[in-house]
Amino acid sequence: MKLFKLLFATSIVCSNIAAAQTAPSNIHTDKNLFYRQPVAPENVDNYLYSMFFSNDRKIYNLKGFVIAETSAPVRDIKVNPAGHSVAALLGGKKPQVAVFDLNREKRKIGEIKPGKEGMTSADAIAYTSDARQLAIADGSTLRFYDARTLKPRSTVTLTGAATLLTANPAGEHIAAAHGNTIDIVVPESGTVVRTLTLASPVRAMRFDNAGNRFGVLTTDGALCLFDGHDFGATATTPVASTATALSFHPDGKYVAVASAGNRITFLNLIDSTDSLTLSDPEGHITDARFIRDGKLTDFIAYTAPASLKYKRIVGFTPNFTKLLEDELNARMLEWTKMRPMETEEDYALRVNDETKERQKKLFANEIATSLAGDLVNHADVTLGGYNPETNMLTLNIGGFQQVYLTMSADEATQFGDGTGLEFRNAVYGITPDDTFELIYADVYNPATGQTYTFNNLDRQSLDFLATDDSFISLDLIKQSSREDARLQDIKDDIIEQARAGSSISEHTHIEASAEIVPSYDASGRRINNYKVDFTYTVDPDFSGKEDFAPGKYLITESPAAESLLALVCRAFATDFAGYVKPGRRLNITMTGTADAMPINRSIPYDGSLGEFDAEPCRIDGDLSSVSVSSAEGIRTNEQLAFMRAQGVRDNLQKGIPALADMDVTYNYGIEVSREKGGAHRRINVSFVFVDAF
């Protein structure tokens, strides 16, 4: 075999070169859906998969049916994130806002007119992410109204007269734009926490689904990206000056930009070489947004002259960095917990700054290697040069960077053309540009039976990863571990008492856990929340006796639920009482579940837990709403599960009186199983103490 001189400087050696793989864009459409409309869609918004739009004085649903008629031309619409109503910003001499029921045709919930409650003019609208408030820009004042009653709640003074509003779907912020300035508002505190100044006027703006990024399109053809927590600028990408709308892919790695009336460009925010532009000959693309259906299939939905079009887009590369970060955070937080019977001395030896970094690399390599699969053995391999000074042979492996193997010149001549080589025990990492790098492999040459090792493990850097473990001190982790152990003691005592009283048996299994969860406050500051979870299960054959019977929802009707909440009340009255402080923010999530047994007749409800009209809640993970009244009773399994969650709320307020002095947000979850049986009728509750340390 001919020997080639190494073309690179001899200072570039195996110890500081990793093999990274890049891949060409494979984004394409594989399905087209057309929803013909009677008129041209103008202003649009969506709730989950369904789009809604306006034209002149009417609002339509995806099927083209008129769901609302207005007294003046519609300038904008915003669908409540819980899906129960739509707000319409109306033009005319006196701009105003009208709100309509999405579930009842042409039913107006109410309106907010100039002169009412101090408002002078409605210039822009947006709902808060929790669906509980409607924001209206009124000159330099941002007014907040209750989303259901439309009664005023609070006001915020802006730095200018806002003409565009958008809310963070996963956070506490509303962005209010005026000219080339954007005010970042926190409705909870009623403050402007940040003011951004752009080079040109704002044309469109949007947060990604996770609230990690904030994107702004300006009239000079720039896509400006900001951190979604502290709003520091992260990047500016040139786009068409005709760009009118942007939307982030649900995974946060790509953004879609609509421009020139007939184009949608998909941009990889990590790898600028990965992009695709789709053109529609019909044009009239005024809005384009990513929509994910119930099967987690991604579409780009956009306007056309007399239709709404959905294109199923495939070929987006996963956000490997985000997948790695999430799994790595979970593993590291679990690894840093004190183990049962572990002494303080043993813990200090096992968990310290040095061992944390070593363990992080081990976990990161395991996760990245699992995500990568067997990439290297599916890549084309060719031989590069051999450097007799360093005794290194170069291998070109697909899209990876070159790999260098140390060997003699005689051994190098026995590699043939590189085909047939086997790569064993491969280990991969992920680079800052979200590609895989080969950081270790045993290269077996079947022609000679010899194995050579490529080892770049020591040079791997994880500095670019946004891991959470560095924000939690070891002292806090120890404290949390001690409290978790005490929580188990309280749990065991409650269970023993309940079993002694024969209310539950060994077939009811109660679980409790406590952990520190890193997060951000509204100003973008890193904080540590304290999360305490309580749940239980009952063996199927005993659920009818020890848990909710069919159609039952009161806590007193489930010995298992009663025992669980006795544990909760005991814990926060004793060892965990220090977290129940006046004024402290606390988020409580109560989840009720129901099975698939049909409700043939309305279940009577006496109103003792309250009357509920379009109460926001999450149904199987999606934000929605539920109404329950004593007049109509409980007619669906969603309502039944919701009332089980309300039973938890009522029990907590009575059992922990100190909650009345805290800043508590009650969140409700509903899960309805497709299966029948008592195993699917239960409750659980989660407490998150905000900025607890």
Secondary structure as GFF3:
##gff-version 3
##sequence-region A 1 693
A	DSSP	three_ten_helix	14	16	.	.	.	ID=ss1
A	DSSP	beta_strand	19	20	.	.	.	ID=ss2
A	DSSP	beta_strand	28	36	.	.	.	ID=ss3
A	DSSP	beta_strand	44	47	.	.	.	ID=ss4
A	DSSP	beta_strand	50	55	.	.	.	ID=ss5
A	DSSP	beta_strand	58	60	.	.	.	ID=ss6
A	DSSP	beta_strand	66	69	.	.	.	ID=ss7
A	DSSP	beta_strand	74	79	.	.	.	ID=ss8
A	DSSP	beta_strand	85	90	.	.	.	ID=ss9
A	DSSP	beta_strand	96	101	.	.	.	ID=ss10
A	DSSP	beta_strand	108	112	.	.	.	ID=ss11
A	DSSP	beta_strand	124	127	.	.	.	ID=ss12
A	DSSP	beta_strand	133	138	.	.	.	ID=ss13
A	DSSP	beta_strand	141	146	.	.	.	ID=ss14
A	DSSP	beta_strand	152	157	.	.	.	ID=ss15
A	DSSP	beta_strand	164	167	.	.	.	ID=ss16
A	DSSP	beta_strand	174	178	.	.	.	ID=ss17
A	DSSP	beta_strand	181	186	.	.	.	ID=ss18
A	DSSP	beta_strand	191	197	.	.	.	ID=ss19
A	DSSP	beta_strand	202	207	.	.	.	ID=ss20
A	DSSP	beta_strand	213	218	.	.	.	ID=ss21
A	DSSP	beta_strand	222	227	.	.	.	ID=ss22
A	DSSP	beta_strand	233	238	.	.	.	ID=ss23
A	DSSP	beta_strand	245	248	.	.	.	ID=ss24
A	DSSP	beta_strand	254	259	.	.	.	ID=ss25
A	DSSP	beta_strand	263	268	.	.	.	ID=ss26
A	DSSP	beta_strand	275	279	.	.	.	ID=ss27
A	DSSP	beta_strand	288	292	.	.	.	ID=ss28
A	DSSP	beta_strand	298	304	.	.	.	ID=ss29
A	DSSP	beta_strand	307	314	.	.	.	ID=ss30
A	DSSP	alpha_helix	320	335	.	.	.	ID=ss31
A	DSSP	alpha_helix	344	350	.	.	.	ID=ss32
A	DSSP	alpha_helix	353	372	.	.	.	ID=ss33
A	DSSP	three_ten_helix	376	378	.	.	.	ID=ss34
A	DSSP	beta_strand	381	387	.	.	.	ID=ss35
A	DSSP	beta_strand	392	397	.	.	.	ID=ss36
A	DSSP	beta_strand	403	406	.	.	.	ID=ss37
A	DSSP	alpha_helix	409	412	.	.	.	ID=ss38
A	DSSP	three_ten_helix	413	415	.	.	.	ID=ss39
A	DSSP	beta_strand	422	430	.	.	.	ID=ss40
A	DSSP	beta_strand	436	445	.	.	.	ID=ss41
A	DSSP	beta_strand	450	455	.	.	.	ID=ss42
A	DSSP	three_ten_helix	457	459	.	.	.	ID=ss43
A	DSSP	three_ten_helix	469	471	.	.	.	ID=ss44
A	DSSP	alpha_helix	474	500	.	.	.	ID=ss45
A	DSSP	beta_strand	508	520	.	.	.	ID=ss46
A	DSSP	beta_strand	526	538	.	.	.	ID=ss47
A	DSSP	three_ten_helix	540	542	.	.	.	ID=ss48
A	DSSP	alpha_helix	543	546	.	.	.	ID=ss49
A	DSSP	three_ten_helix	555	557	.	.	.	ID=ss50
A	DSSP	alpha_helix	559	573	.	.	.	ID=ss51
A	DSSP	three_ten_helix	577	579	.	.	.	ID=ss52
A	DSSP	beta_strand	585	594	.	.	.	ID=ss53
A	DSSP	beta_strand	612	619	.	.	.	ID=ss54
A	DSSP	beta_strand	622	628	.	.	.	ID=ss55
A	DSSP	alpha_helix	637	655	.	.	.	ID=ss56
A	DSSP	three_ten_helix	657	661	.	.	.	ID=ss57
A	DSSP	beta_strand	663	672	.	.	.	ID=ss58
A	DSSP	three_ten_helix	678	680	.	.	.	ID=ss59
A	DSSP	beta_strand	683	689	.	.	.	ID=ss60
###
